[in-house]
Amino acid sequence: MIDLWRARWQEGRVGFHLSQPHPALERYWPSLAVPDRAKVLVPLCGKTLDMRWLAQAGHPVLGIEVAPEAIEQFLAEATTPVSRYQQAGFNISRQGSIELWCGDFFHLHIQQAAEVGAFYDRAALIALPEATRQRYAFHLAQLVPPGAKGLLVSLTHEGGESGPPYSVANQEVETLLSPNFRLTLLEESEPDDRGLCEKIWRLVRRGPLN
Ligand SMILES: C[S@@+](CC[C@H](N)C(=O)[O-])C[C@H]1O[C@@H](n2cnc3c(N)ncnc32)[C@H](O)[C@@H]1O
């Protein structure tokens, strides 16, 4: 699967990339009341401008992305100097308060995410085939502390099992995530002309008592 993503980036087949921050981020992030300086984990981040939006909102950002092409394109869009280093198999680039870790999200260890206080998933869960989504939900839960809040943007479409993006029914989102997160469905868009319907979820990592 990782080879497929590398090929997509190399060939420029990145229709999922938005030329501006996702409207749901601007609309709902403030209502989460995430503490001002909390570091935000952005799994499967691509080169999303959502990371710049989060940084401008005062959050250090930790983006995880397997395709170096995505990371280089993201970094090239700003003039801020970049520092680079390596850690545990990840090539890390830091630009201002944004840290991009190039490697497999599933190889990120809890110690490496120690400072994370919030998270943002747009098109990460739905980028993964069914067999991997359970693993993703579990790994995300391992990486964020009890009480951490986040937004998740999922979608459904009428293309059956085809993907990515995969059509992930609301029931599946709840089944995957509710063991470790409290979920609230904030918004569901009307289906577009391809039957594609986006859902915005608020998540709070459960603690031992809730
Ligand atoms: C659908 S795109 C979404 C990107 C971004 N979140 C956005 O909103 O534009 C999914 C991204 O996940 C990356 N990816 C896929 N599997 C990955 C993995 N196991 N670890 C890290 N990144 C991965 C792909 O290269 C791709 O950039």
The ligand as an SDF file (V2000), in Angstrom:
LIG
                    3D

 27 29  0  0  0  0  0  0  0  0999 V2000
   -5.7990   10.6940    1.4020 C   0  0  0  0  0  0  0  0  0  0  0  0
   -4.2210   11.3510    1.7370 S   0  0  0  0  0  0  0  0  0  0  0  0
   -4.6580   12.5760    2.9530 C   0  0  0  0  0  0  0  0  0  0  0  0
   -3.5560   13.5610    3.1980 C   0  0  0  0  0  0  0  0  0  0  0  0
   -3.9350   14.7060    4.1240 C   0  0  0  0  0  0  0  0  0  0  0  0
   -4.4340   14.2440    5.3990 N   0  0  0  0  0  0  0  0  0  0  0  0
   -4.8910   15.6620    3.4760 C   0  0  0  0  0  0  0  0  0  0  0  0
   -5.9490   15.9290    4.0460 O   0  0  0  0  0  0  0  0  0  0  0  0
   -4.5840   16.1810    2.3900 O   0  0  0  0  0  0  0  0  0  0  0  0
   -3.4590   10.0580    2.7060 C   0  0  0  0  0  0  0  0  0  0  0  0
   -1.9660   10.2680    2.9390 C   0  0  0  0  0  0  0  0  0  0  0  0
   -1.4690    9.2480    3.7870 O   0  0  0  0  0  0  0  0  0  0  0  0
   -0.1820    8.8520    3.3800 C   0  0  0  0  0  0  0  0  0  0  0  0
    0.0140    7.5020    3.9330 N   0  0  0  0  0  0  0  0  0  0  0  0
   -0.6020    6.3620    3.5530 C   0  0  0  0  0  0  0  0  0  0  0  0
   -0.2520    5.3380    4.3580 N   0  0  0  0  0  0  0  0  0  0  0  0
    0.6070    5.8480    5.2820 C   0  0  0  0  0  0  0  0  0  0  0  0
    1.2970    5.2970    6.4040 C   0  0  0  0  0  0  0  0  0  0  0  0
    1.1830    3.9920    6.7370 N   0  0  0  0  0  0  0  0  0  0  0  0
    2.0770    6.1050    7.1490 N   0  0  0  0  0  0  0  0  0  0  0  0
    2.1970    7.4340    6.8350 C   0  0  0  0  0  0  0  0  0  0  0  0
    1.5660    8.0090    5.7940 N   0  0  0  0  0  0  0  0  0  0  0  0
    0.7730    7.2350    5.0130 C   0  0  0  0  0  0  0  0  0  0  0  0
   -0.2310    8.9700    1.8550 C   0  0  0  0  0  0  0  0  0  0  0  0
    1.0320    9.1080    1.2600 O   0  0  0  0  0  0  0  0  0  0  0  0
   -1.1140   10.2020    1.6740 C   0  0  0  0  0  0  0  0  0  0  0  0
   -0.3360   11.3710    1.5850 O   0  0  0  0  0  0  0  0  0  0  0  0
  1  2  1  0
  2  3  1  0
  2 10  1  0
  3  4  1  0
  4  5  1  0
  5  6  1  0
  5  7  1  0
  7  8  2  0
  7  9  1  0
 10 11  1  0
 11 12  1  0
 11 26  1  0
 12 13  1  0
 13 14  1  0
 13 24  1  0
 14 15  1  0
 14 23  1  0
 15 16  2  0
 16 17  1  0
 17 18  1  0
 17 23  2  0
 18 19  1  0
 18 20  2  0
 20 21  1  0
 21 22  2  0
 22 23  1  0
 24 25  1  0
 24 26  1  0
 26 27  1  0
M  CHG  2   2   1   9  -1
M  END
$$$$
